[in-house]
Amino acid sequence: MFSHVVIFWTKPGVSRAVEDLLDGAERYLRPIPGMLHFHVGKMVASPRGVVDQTYQVALNISFPAKKAHDQYQAHPLHLEFIEKVFERCCKAVVVYDFE
């Protein structure tokens, strides 16, 4: 299994950035074939000090293998998401990939 976790920080001056990022992930990313699991959502507040609460949206996708992830990265819908949603809405991102 290959896991792809993306943490998004939205641009403060972009109206509806969080909603547009969530909607865009559902529209452009969820339909890409090859995923075992797809989950995108908003940060949840926590009283625990070890929980990062500085981001706004997270994406968690599981693939059967790294090859499926690599195909996802090159898929036209993923590239369209980057161009139409990510670049407009996000100021920063951190990606965690692991097997």
Order of alpha helices (4+ residues) and beta strands (2+ residues): beta-alpha-beta-beta-alpha-alpha-beta
